[in-house]
Structures are given as structure tokens and as C-alpha cells.
Amino acid sequence: MASFHELVSKQTTDMHSDNYIFQHRIAPGRRRYKRVETPQGVSVYWACQKLEDTARVRDLSLGGLFVAAQEALAVGATLKLDFLVQEGTIRAAGVVRHAEPGRGMGLKFRSVRGEDLQHLVELVNRLSALSSFQPAQEGKQNDRIRSRCLTRFSK
């Protein structure tokens, strides 16, 4: 039986792929990563099939985000996400984990482009410094996050 901690497989399916997939198994009601509140002006462009929009990011973690939206997508819908922040471009894929019409959607990261992972960590760290939350793990711990939390996958 698997523990409630994050489970990760070490499978490379494409040597040329630059995408990483997050694989999580978490106890109900417990978060693997601390969330940080985001200031006004942090937004994400998302696309799901033929729908696309830009939404304000309300909070963010290394595991996902909550975006403000009047109309929410269905739970389980997959999206492409693009952030343009001072740390650089962050491209990711996500899935809707919960939806609150009139309020927004909780999205879980399914994958983050390899070169964009560091930008995501830097963004969470910068936002952590602006709030009362703990910063994301830095330095050698990032290598451990990468080796424990990420699996390469093909497009």
C-alpha cells in the first residue's frame, strides 16, 4: 500500500522531451506544497479545447494554483497554462481539481516544461517573501524535488 506522500516513477518515455510530469498521491485535506497568496497583477493564460481566457491567480504553489473565474470548467478538464512573469515564461499543463462557479477553479499542475520549473520555484519564492507563508525549497533541495517529484514524459 502506498504512503500518503508523493509517489513518483522514474520512467523516461522520450529522450528528447522537455516536459516533466508531476505525480502526486496526497492524504485528503493535506497539501504537499505550501500555497502563497498572489498580489494583483499575477495572471495566467489558459486554454482548454476551444475555450481560452486570462484569469487572475489568487494563490499559487509548486503543486497548483487557484484562479478567479466567473464560469468554472468541469472537474477533470485539462488545460494548457502560460504565465509571463518577471522570472520568465512558465508553460504547464493542469487539471481542474475543484470548481466554484462565481469564484474560480483549483488547478493541479500535471506537467511543467523542464526549463520553466526553475522559473516556477523562483516565482513562488518571490511571492513567499511578500507574504507570511514559508518559501519554496531552494538550492540542493530543488534537485531533490526534481528527482523525487518529476518524471519525463513525451508530448
Secondary structure per residue as TSV (DSSP state, phi and psi in degrees):
chain	resnum	aa	ss	phi	psi
A	1	M	-	360.0	133.9
A	2	A	-	-74.6	148.1
A	3	S	-	-76.3	173.6
A	4	F	S	-79.6	-6.2
A	5	H	S	-76.2	165.3
A	6	E	-	-60.1	133.1
A	7	L	-	-108.7	136.8
A	8	V	-	-137.4	137.6
A	9	S	-	-103.0	153.3
A	10	K	-	-109.0	70.3
A	11	Q	-	-118.8	126.7
A	12	T	-	-101.3	121.7
A	13	T	S	-102.8	-15.2
A	14	D	-	-153.9	114.5
A	15	M	T	-63.8	-20.8
A	16	H	T	-100.0	0.6
A	17	S	-	-71.1	141.3
A	18	D	-	-114.7	22.1
A	19	N	E	-109.4	146.7
A	20	Y	E	-122.4	143.4
A	21	I	E	-113.6	135.5
A	22	F	E	-87.5	134.1
A	23	Q	-	-122.7	118.1
A	24	H	-	-122.4	144.5
A	25	R	-	-137.5	113.8
A	26	I	-	-126.8	144.4
A	27	A	-	-62.6	141.6
A	28	P	T	-55.6	134.9
A	29	G	T	80.9	0.8
A	30	R	-	-117.6	139.9
A	31	R	-	-106.0	141.6
A	32	R	S	-77.2	-36.7
A	33	Y	S	-119.4	144.0
A	34	K	-	-71.9	140.5
A	35	R	-	-90.1	148.8
A	36	V	E	-122.3	138.3
A	37	E	E	-71.6	146.4
A	38	T	-	-109.6	143.4
A	39	P	-	-74.7	167.3
A	40	Q	T	-55.2	146.0
A	41	G	T	100.1	-11.8
A	42	V	-	-91.0	116.3
A	43	S	E	-137.2	167.1
A	44	V	E	-135.7	140.0
A	45	Y	E	-90.3	131.2
A	46	W	E	-128.6	151.0
A	47	A	E	-138.1	134.4
A	48	C	E	-139.9	108.5
A	49	Q	T	54.6	-117.6
A	50	K	T	-97.2	2.6
A	51	L	E	-94.3	142.8
A	52	E	E	-152.9	152.1
A	53	D	E	-166.6	170.5
A	54	T	E	-116.1	135.3
A	55	A	E	-133.4	149.2
A	56	R	E	-73.5	133.3
A	57	V	E	-86.4	119.4
A	58	R	E	-85.1	-40.9
A	59	D	E	-150.7	162.0
A	60	L	E	-147.4	147.4
A	61	S	-	-145.9	177.5
A	62	L	S	-70.6	-12.4
A	63	G	S	-100.8	-16.3
A	64	G	E	169.6	-163.8
A	65	L	E	-157.2	164.4
A	66	F	E	-119.5	127.1
A	67	V	E	-114.9	143.4
A	68	A	E	-77.4	134.3
A	69	A	-	-160.9	134.7
A	70	Q	S	-69.2	-42.1
A	71	E	S	-113.3	125.2
A	72	A	-	-98.7	148.2
A	73	L	-	-75.1	165.0
A	74	A	-	-69.7	145.6
A	75	V	T	-58.1	133.4
A	76	G	T	97.4	-14.3
A	77	A	-	-64.8	140.7
A	78	T	E	-102.2	145.4
A	79	L	E	-133.9	155.4
A	80	K	E	-98.7	136.9
A	81	L	E	-123.1	137.7
A	82	D	E	-134.1	121.2
A	83	F	E	-108.1	142.5
A	84	L	E	-124.1	103.3
A	85	V	E	-128.3	170.0
A	86	Q	T	-60.5	-23.8
A	87	E	T	-73.4	-18.4
A	88	G	E	128.0	-178.3
A	89	T	E	-75.0	139.1
A	90	I	E	-125.4	117.6
A	91	R	E	-110.8	133.8
A	92	A	E	-149.7	167.4
A	93	A	E	-117.4	144.9
A	94	G	E	-141.3	172.3
A	95	V	E	-134.6	142.0
A	96	V	E	-73.6	119.4
A	97	R	E	-95.8	-35.0
A	98	H	E	-152.8	152.3
A	99	A	E	-133.5	136.5
A	100	E	E	-128.1	93.7
A	101	P	T	-52.0	135.2
A	102	G	T	86.8	-13.9
A	103	R	T	-120.2	-52.6
A	104	G	E	155.5	-161.6
A	105	M	E	-135.0	140.1
A	106	G	E	-93.4	122.7
A	107	L	E	-116.1	137.7
A	108	K	E	-104.9	132.8
A	109	F	E	-68.4	129.5
A	110	R	E	-98.2	-35.4
A	111	S	E	-154.5	152.9
A	112	V	E	-134.6	134.6
A	113	R	E	-56.9	139.7
A	114	G	G	-49.2	-51.0
A	115	E	G	-71.9	-16.1
A	116	D	G	-90.1	-12.0
A	117	L	H	-60.3	-43.6
A	118	Q	H	-63.1	-37.8
A	119	H	H	-61.9	-39.7
A	120	L	H	-63.8	-45.1
A	121	V	H	-60.8	-44.5
A	122	E	H	-63.5	-40.1
A	123	L	H	-63.0	-47.8
A	124	V	H	-61.4	-40.5
A	125	N	H	-63.1	-43.7
A	126	R	H	-63.1	-45.1
A	127	L	H	-67.1	-32.9
A	128	S	H	-61.9	-39.0
A	129	A	H	-65.5	-26.0
A	130	L	H	-85.0	-12.3
A	131	S	S	-122.6	-175.4
A	132	S	S	-92.6	4.9
A	133	F	S	-81.8	161.9
A	134	Q	-	-73.2	144.8
A	135	P	-	-71.1	158.5
A	136	A	-	-65.5	161.6
A	137	Q	-	-69.1	140.4
A	138	E	-	-120.0	174.5
A	139	G	T	62.1	-135.0
A	140	K	H	-61.3	-25.2
A	141	Q	H	-66.0	-29.1
A	142	N	H	-61.0	-39.3
A	143	D	H	-63.1	-38.3
A	144	R	H	-67.8	-39.3
A	145	I	H	-60.1	-47.9
A	146	R	H	-59.0	-46.4
A	147	S	H	-72.4	-31.2
A	148	R	H	-86.3	-35.0
A	149	C	H	-105.3	-8.9
A	150	L	E	-124.1	141.4
A	151	T	E	-131.4	132.5
A	152	R	E	-66.7	145.4
A	153	F	E	-145.7	158.7
A	154	S	-	-91.4	160.6
A	155	K	-	-69.7	360.0
